[in-house]
Amino acid sequence: MVLSQLPLGEFGRVTAIEGGHGVRRNLNQLGIHVGDVVSLARRGAFRGPLLVLVHGMQVALGRGVANRVYVEPVGTHAGKGGSRE
């Protein structure tokens, strides 16, 4: 599933990032890497940006970028709160 499909408050582990070097670089600069645990905190109205929790920080992602981040659900508790385990 892609990040934008993750239910609010659920945690997911990033399994893949689709896209070119620019997309990966931008996500890496925001602290989102393959293996990280992320949570979807809020969805913007009218297909607006998504607020994602990663490494204890809130990061806003556009839906187009969020649709390039693949996650596998890990439940409602991430263990170390958004870190690579």
HELIX and SHEET records of a PDB file:
HELIX    1   1 LEU A    3  GLN A    5  5                                   3    
HELIX    2   2 HIS A   21  GLN A   29  1                                   9    
HELIX    3   3 ALA A   45  ARG A   47  5                                   3    
HELIX    4   4 ARG A   63  ALA A   66  1                                   4    
SHEET    1   A 5 MET A  57  LEU A  61  0                                        
SHEET    2   A 5 LEU A  50  VAL A  54 -1                                        
SHEET    3   A 5 VAL A  37  ARG A  43 -1                                        
SHEET    4   A 5 PHE A  11  ILE A  17 -1                                        
SHEET    5   A 5 VAL A  69  GLY A  75 -1                                        
END                                                                             
